[in-house]
Amino acid sequence: MNSLLKIENLQMYYFTSKGAVRAIDGIDLELFPGESIGLVGESGCGKTSLGTSILRMPTPPGRYVEGKIFVDGIDVIPLSEKQVRKDIRWQKNIDGLPGSNELSHACLYNRPPNDGDSG
C-alpha cells in the first residue's frame, strides 16, 4: 500500500540575526490511507512549523535545510510554488482518509469545499 504522506529526515530552521533555530530537526513519518495522526507537545516545540512545512509554506525566515516531503509519491520540496499550486494543492484528493474531502480542501487546496471554483 502506498503512503499518502511520507516525511524523511525533515529539517526546517528559522534563520535569525542571532543564529539558526532548529524548529524541525530530523522528523520521519508515514501516513497511509485510513490512518490519522495527531501532534501534541509543549508550546514552541514545532507543531505549527511541521504543519506549515508539510503544506510547503514555512513561515519566513524558516527554510528547509534537509529532507523530503512526499505527497502521494511526489517530493514537494523541490517543486516551484506554481507546480505545487497546480499539481498538489488543487489536484490531489486523499482517498481513504477519514474526512478526506474536508481535510484535503482545508489543508491541501487552501479553499473551502464546494466553493464552485474549478481550480
C-alpha positions as CSV (number, residue, x, y, z in Angstrom):
1,M,0.0,0.0,0.0
2,N,1.4,3.4,-1.0
3,S,1.6,6.2,1.6
4,L,-0.4,9.4,1.3
5,L,2.2,11.4,3.1
6,K,5.8,10.4,3.8
7,I,8.4,12.6,5.5
8,E,12.1,11.7,5.5
9,N,14.6,13.4,7.8
10,L,12.8,16.8,7.5
11,Q,14.8,19.7,8.9
12,M,13.4,23.2,8.8
13,Y,15.2,26.0,10.6
14,Y,14.4,29.7,11.3
15,F,17.4,31.8,10.4
16,T,17.5,34.8,12.6
17,S,20.1,37.5,13.3
18,K,21.0,35.5,16.5
19,G,21.5,32.3,14.6
20,A,19.6,29.3,13.4
21,V,16.6,28.0,15.5
22,R,16.1,24.3,14.7
23,A,12.3,24.1,14.7
24,I,12.2,20.7,12.9
25,D,15.3,18.6,13.2
26,G,15.1,15.2,11.6
27,I,11.4,14.2,11.6
28,D,10.3,10.9,9.9
29,L,6.7,9.8,9.5
30,E,4.5,8.0,7.1
31,L,0.7,8.2,6.8
32,F,-1.3,5.5,4.9
33,P,-4.9,5.5,3.7
34,G,-7.3,5.2,6.5
35,E,-4.8,6.4,9.1
36,S,-4.7,9.6,11.0
37,I,-2.1,11.3,13.1
38,G,-2.1,13.7,16.0
39,L,0.6,16.0,17.1
40,V,0.9,17.0,20.7
41,G,3.6,18.9,22.5
42,E,4.6,21.9,24.5
43,S,4.2,25.4,23.2
44,G,7.0,26.2,20.8
45,C,8.0,22.6,20.2
46,G,7.5,22.8,16.4
47,K,3.9,21.5,15.8
48,T,2.9,24.5,13.7
49,S,6.3,24.6,12.0
50,L,5.7,21.0,10.9
51,G,2.2,21.7,9.7
52,T,3.2,24.6,7.6
53,S,6.2,22.7,6.3
54,I,4.0,19.8,5.2
55,L,2.0,22.3,3.2
56,R,5.2,23.7,1.8
57,M,4.5,27.0,3.4
58,P,7.2,27.5,6.1
59,T,6.9,30.9,7.7
60,P,9.8,33.3,6.9
61,P,12.6,33.3,8.0
62,G,12.0,29.5,8.0
63,R,13.8,27.4,5.3
64,Y,14.1,23.7,4.6
65,V,17.6,22.5,5.4
66,E,17.3,18.9,4.5
67,G,14.7,16.2,4.0
68,K,11.9,15.2,1.7
69,I,8.1,15.5,1.9
70,F,6.2,13.1,-0.4
71,V,2.5,13.8,-1.1
72,D,1.1,10.8,-3.0
73,G,4.6,9.8,-4.0
74,I,5.7,13.3,-5.2
75,D,8.5,15.1,-3.4
76,V,7.0,18.6,-3.0
77,I,10.0,20.4,-1.6
78,P,11.9,20.9,-4.9
79,L,8.7,21.9,-6.8
80,S,8.1,25.5,-7.7
81,E,5.2,27.3,-6.0
82,K,3.3,27.2,-9.3
83,Q,3.8,23.5,-9.6
84,V,2.6,22.9,-6.0
85,R,-0.4,25.0,-6.5
86,K,-1.4,23.4,-9.8
87,D,-0.4,19.7,-9.2
88,I,-0.7,19.3,-5.4
89,R,-2.9,21.8,-3.6
90,W,-5.6,22.0,-6.3
91,Q,-5.5,18.4,-7.6
92,K,-4.7,15.8,-5.0
93,N,-7.5,14.0,-3.2
94,I,-6.7,12.0,-0.2
95,D,-8.8,8.9,-0.8
96,G,-9.3,6.6,2.2
97,L,-8.5,9.2,4.8
98,P,-11.4,9.9,7.2
99,G,-12.8,13.3,6.4
100,S,-10.7,13.4,3.3
101,N,-12.8,15.9,1.5
102,E,-12.7,18.3,4.4
103,L,-9.0,17.7,5.1
104,S,-7.9,17.9,1.5
105,H,-9.8,21.1,0.9
106,A,-8.7,22.7,4.2
107,C,-5.1,21.7,4.1
108,L,-4.0,21.0,0.5
109,Y,-6.4,23.0,-1.5
110,N,-6.5,26.2,0.6
111,R,-10.2,26.7,-0.1
112,P,-13.4,25.5,1.4
113,P,-15.2,22.6,-0.2
114,N,-17.8,23.2,-2.8
115,D,-16.9,26.8,-3.4
116,G,-17.7,26.4,-7.2
117,D,-14.1,27.2,-8.2
118,S,-12.8,24.6,-10.7
119,G,-9.2,25.4,-9.7
